[in-house]
Amino acid sequence: MSLRELHKEIDRNWDRHLAETRKLLRIPSVSMTGEGIEESAEAVAGMLSKLGIDARLYRGSKKSHPLVTGYLDVGSERTGILYGMYDVMPAGDLDEWDHPPFGATIVRKKPYGKILVNRGVYNSKGALAGMLLAVKTMLDKDEMPLNLHFVIEGEEERGGHSLPRYVKKNRKRLSEADVAFGFDYSENTEGVPVISLGLKGVVYFDLVAEGNPDTGGPMSGEVHSGEASWVHNPAWRLVQALSTLVDEDQAPAVDGMLDDVRPPDEDDRELIRKVAPAFDAKAFLKDLGVAKFKGEGTNEEMITQYLFGPSINICGLSSGYSGEGTKTVMPPKAMAKVDIRTVPDMTTEGTRDKVMAHLRRRGFTDIKMRTYDDYPWSKVSPRETISEACVEAMRYHGKEPEVLPMMAGSAPFYLFDQVLGIPWGGVGLGFGARAHAPNEFAVVKGMREFEKSVITVVWKYFDMASAKKA
């Protein structure tokens, strides 16, 4: 059976596929709160069972959300790992949604036509359903070219325990795979598929300042703000500490942090040179809802800094009274949530250590750090078979992709290249927007084309890998 015939199978069964996708999307699966997680994990396991797989739930700890796992053996000489995630971000303020966040509502929206509105449809539960339905299409026609390990996590949005512990526990078996796949709706607003060959890491932590015997400040509760003439405020202490982490242009200023940064190599620079002429800064800023960039430079310089420059960001600040009206107090505690996006060759532990050493040198010995599970950076070569297969798959669909050496976002793909020692990749047709925001959506037509493109990537990879071996 040809690719074209398999794609026609998607068209013939699209109404049923869309219904199954909507059914999964309607189950809340908010990893931050646990809402609907167990039901969603069971639903995903049920979809794997329909593939003839003995689906199992693995928990990295008692508090972990389940990782849905399974193995599909079709007797192939090649094996892949299929990564996906079923958890989503909280819906947030329901008043800001035009439709119920878990209603899987289909409406028309210019210029896209029909769109599906739902939390997680774009990031990334809609793509998860599409991947599994694409695999089922190939299996039903006895045209699945690869054996597949499935690792589908339910705590990606909070940096979970289950996936890394499962991968490390099963390292010997999983490292025998040839490739790992991670698929998402990858088209930009102009309909150009974007292939990313790398991901920044993310180091997330809280910095906390509290009243204490050494620096002073309230130690047992709020104090009247009239005492500020002679009592230290922990909120000011934290603000002063935070201000040392960046320069006046908010570029990283932590002592020694940039010493670990590996500059882009010639392959990276060549990819950037290819995409730079088409970069539309004004359109990009408009999509972000931002007035201007922090710095200036040529397209090539700006893209290089965006992809290969680390960043230090304050995600949130909390301290004292923030309600209506006035309440004149000094708070006993202040906290900032900070993320640092890391690039090759920065390390998670090294980055945290440098932040704390930087603060200690400036006398902020009282500032405490509370850490979370983090993602190291990950990267593959454009010469890997999976990288080349993604490009050829998009060309098969009449699309010339934009290939980037890195992307600014983060995902746990380091587990594949750094822990298991296997390359990873993936690209999909389809467009969505407003991830993590109200009215998150995906274009319905693109969701159908996404399933076709998953099949194309898998087939192209198998054919190209087999040809190289021969």
N, C-alpha and C positions, 0 to 999 in steps of 0.2 A: 504494500500500500504506500502511495506517495504522500509527501507532506501535504500536498493540496487536498488529497482525499481525507486525511486526518483533520485538516482545518474545516472541511465541509461537515465532518461529524460534529464539531463544535457548533457550527451554525444550526444543524438539524436539532441538536439537543439544548440549544441556548435557553429556551424558556425554563426548562427544568434546572439547568445550571444556575441561572439567575435566582430561581426560587430557593435553591439550596444555599446559595451565598447569602441571600437575605435572611434565611432562617438562622444561619450562624451569627450574622451581624446583630440580630435582635436580642441575642443573649448578652447581657452586659458582662464584661470581663475586665474590671478595673483593678489592676495589680496593686495600686496604692492602697486601696481599701479592702480588696478581696471580694468585692461585689460580683457575683456571678462566675467567679473563677472556676469553681469546681464543676458547675454545670457546663461551662464552655469547654473545659478540658475533656469532659465525657463526650461532648458533641464532636470534638476533633478526633478523639479516639474512635468514635463511631464512624467517622468518615474514613479513617484508616482501615477499619474492619471491613468496610465495603470494598477495599482494595485487596482483600484476602490476607491482611496483615494481622499478626497477633500484637495488637496495640497495648502498650503498658504505660503506666504513670510512674515516674521516678521523682522523688523529692530529695533535694540536697540536704535538707534539715527539717525538723518538725515544723518550722514556721515557713518553709518554702512553698511556693506554688508549684503544682506538678508540671514536669516536663513530659510531654507526650512522645513516646519513642516507638520504634518498630523497624522491621527489616523486610524488604521486598526482594526475594530471590527469583530472578527470571532466567538464571543460568547463563548470564552474560560474562564475558571475560573482563568487563570493566564495571566498577562500582562507584557510585556517587553518594554524597551526603546531602540531603535536602533540609535546609534550615528554614524555619518559619517562626512566627510569633502570633499568639492568639490574645495577648493582653493589650489593653488600650489605656489611654489617659482618662482621668475623670472628665465628666461632661462639663463641669464648671457651672456657671450661671445659666440656669435653664431659660431665663427670660431673654437671653441673647440668641437662643436657637429659634429659627423660623419653623422648624419641624422637630418632633421628638428625637432626642439624640440616639435612641435605640429603636427607632421605628422603621429603619430601612426604607425611608420614603423616596419614591421616584417622582421627580418634578421636572419641568422644563426650565432651562436657564440659558440665556444668550451668553456667549455664542456657541455653547456646547451641545445644545439639544437636551436630551434626557440625561439627568444626573441622579445619582443615588446619594442621599444625605444620611449620614450615620457616623457616630464616633467610631473610629478605627477602620472605616472603609478604605481610606487612603493609607493609613499608617497603623497596621499593615494587614489587618484581618481579611479585607477583601481580596488582597493578593494571595493570602494563605489559601482561602477557599478555591481561588482560581488555579493555583498550583496543583492542589489535590485533584481537582476535576480534570485538569489536563493529563495528569498521570493516569487517572481512571479511563480517559478516552483512549490512551495508548494501550492500556491493558486490555480493554474490551475488544480491541481489534488485533490483539496479540502483536503489537508493534512497540513494546517497551524495550529500548535497546540497552538499558543499564539496570543493574541491581541498585537498590537505594536503601540507605539508612535514613530514617526520619528522626529529626530532633526539633521539636516544636515547643517553644518555651512560653510560659505564662507570667514571666516577671522581667521581661526585657526593659520595660519602662522604669523599673526601679533598680536595675542592676542586680539580677538575681543570682542565687546560689546554685540552683539545680543544674543549669547547663554546664558551667565550668566543672563542677564536681563530677557530673556524668561523663563528660569528655575525658577528664583525667583518669577516672576510674576505668574507662573502657578504651584507654589510649592505644593499646596494642591492636585491638580489633579494628578500631576506627581509622588508625593510621595506615591500614592496608587499602583504604579507599584511594581512588585516583584523583578525585576532585570533589569540591563542595559547591553547592548552588545556593544562592540567595536571590530571590526574584521580588521585584517591586514594579509598580507602575512607574516607568522611567522617562516618559516623554515630558518635555518642557512646554511652555505656553505656545511655542511655535510649532509643536508637533515633532520636535527633534528628540530622538532617544539619547539619553545621557548615560554613558558607561563610566563608572568610577572604578579605578584600579587600586584604590587605597582609601583608608578611613583614618581620620584623626582619632587619637585616644581621648578619653575624658577622665580626669581626676576630680572627684567631687568631695567636698568636705564642708563642715561648718567651722567657722571661727567664732569663739565665744569669749566675751569679756564679762567678768562678774566682780562685784565688790569683794575685796579681800584685804587681809592685814597689811600686805606690802604696799599696794597702790591706793588703798582706801576705797571709798564708795560704799553705798548701802549694802549691808550683808544679810539683813533679815527681812527685807521687804522694801516697799517704796518709801521714800523720804520726801518731805515737802521741798519744792524747788527753791524756796527761800534759802535753803542751806547750801545752795550752789556756790555761794561766795567762798566757802571754805571746805566743801566736800567734793571729791572727784565724782564724775558721772561716768559709769562704765560705757554708756553709749558714745561719749566723746572719745573715750579710750579706744574703742573698736574702730571708730571712723578714722582716727589718726593712724592706727595700725594699717587699715586697709589702704589708705592713701599712699603708703610707701610701696605697695606692690606693683604700681604702674606709674608711668611718667605722665606728663601733662596731656599727652595725646592718647592716654589709656593703653599704651603699649607695655608689655611686661618689663618690669624693672627689678625683678627678684634677683638677688646676687647669684651669678653663675648659671642661671636657668638657660640662657641662650648658648652656653658652652657645649651643651649636649646636642644641639640641633644639627642634623645632617642636611646639607644643602641639596637641592634637587640635582639629580644626575642628568646626563645628556638626553636619555630617553624621556625623562620628565619634562625637560625644557623643550624638546621637540614637540611633545604633545601640547604644551602650553602655547607654543608658537602657532600651531595649527588652529587652535580655537580662539586665540586672542583677537584676530581681525573681526570676527562676528560678534564679539561681546558688546552688548548694548547696555552701558552703565545706567542710562536713564530708565530704561525699561526694567532693569533689575531692581533699581531703587524703588520704582513704582510698585512692583510686585511685593516688595518687602514692606511698603508703607513707610519708607525712610526718606528724609530730605537729602542727605549727603553722606558720603563715606568719611571715615576718620582721616584718611590721608589722600594724597594725590600721586599720580604717576601714569605711565603708559598702561594700556590694557594688559600687556605682558607683565609689567611690574606689579600691577594690582592683583592679577590672578595668582601670580607666584606667591605674593604675601598672603593672600586668602587661603591658599591650599597648603603652604609650607611654613606659615608663621604660627607659632603658638599664641594663645590668647588667654587672658585672665578676666573672668566675668563674675560680677555679683548677680546672682539669681534672685536674691531676696534679702531684705533686712527686717529685723523685728526687735522692738524694744519699747517698753513703756506703754503709754496710753495712746490709742489711735482711734478712739470712738468719736462720737459727735460732741461738739462743744469743747469746753476746756477742762483740763484736770492738771493742775500744776504740781508735777511730781518729778522726782529723780528715780529712774528705774534701777533695780539691783542687778540687772543682767541685760546684755545686748548680744544678738547673734546675727551673723551673716552667712548665707549659703553661697558658696563659691564654686565655680567650675573652671578648670584649666584644660584647654584642648591641647593635647600633646601631639608632637610630630616625630618622625624618625630623627634621632635615636633616643629620645627622652624616655625615661622609665617612670613608672607609677611611684615607687618608693622614693626614687631620687628626687622627683618633683616635690613630693610632700616634705621630704627632709630639707630641701633648699628653701622652701617657704618658711618653715619653722626656724631654720638657722638665720635667715634674713631678718625675721622679726626679733629674735634674741639679740642679734648684733645691735639693734636699735632700741634695746631696753624693754621690749614688749614680752618679757618673760612670763607674764601672767596670762597672755592670750592662749587659750586652749584650742586644740584641733580635734574634731570628731569626724571620723572617716567612714566611708561607705565602700561597697564593692565597685571597682573601677574597670574600665576597658583600656588596655594598651592599644596603641596604633597598630594597623595592619596594612600590608601592601603586597601586590603581585606585579609581575612583569607583563608588559604588553606583548611579550613573545610567548607567554604561556598559551597552551592550546585553548584553554577556556576563554582567555581574553580574545584570541583571534576568532573563536567560534561565536562569541557575542557580537562582534563586528559583522561577521558574515551572516548571522541570523537576521540582523536588522536590515542588511542590504537585500536579503531575500524578500523581505517585506516592503522593499522600495524606499527604505529610509537610510540615509547616510548618518551614522551616529556621531555624536560629539564624545570623544574619549578624553577623560580627565585622569591625570596620574593620582589624584587624591580627591576626597571630598571633605567638607568641613564637619559633617556629621560623624557619629560614632555608632558602632555596632560590635558585637562580640566575635568578629571574624578572625581576630588574633588566635582564637582557639584552633582554627584550621591551619593557617600558615606557620604560626610560631609554636604551637603545642603539638599538632599532629603532623606538621611538615608537608601539607598538601595545598595546592593552589585552590583558590576560590574565585567565583565570579557569577554573574547573572545580570540580565537586563530584560525588561519587559515593555511591550507596548502599553499604552494607556496613560491617562492623565488624571491626576487628582490634586486637591489643594486643601488648605486650612487644617493641616495636621495639628493636633493639640488645641485647636481653636474651635469656637462655635461654628456650626454649619459646615463641618468637614464633609467633603464630597469626592466622588469619583464619577467620571463620565461613563455612562452605561455602555455605549458602543466600544469604548476603549477597554472596558472590562472583558468584553468578548474577545477583542483582538489580543488582549494579554494572554488568555489561555492558549491561543494559537501560537503566540511567540514563545511561550514556555516549551511547547513541543518542538518548535524550530531550533531553539538553543540546545536542547538535549540531543536532538538528532545531529545537528551540526557538530557538536562536541564529539559525539561518538564516531562519526564518519572521519573527522579530522584527526582524532587520536589514533584511530585504527590505521589511517593512511600513514601517519608518522611512524608507527610501529613497523609497518610493512617496509 
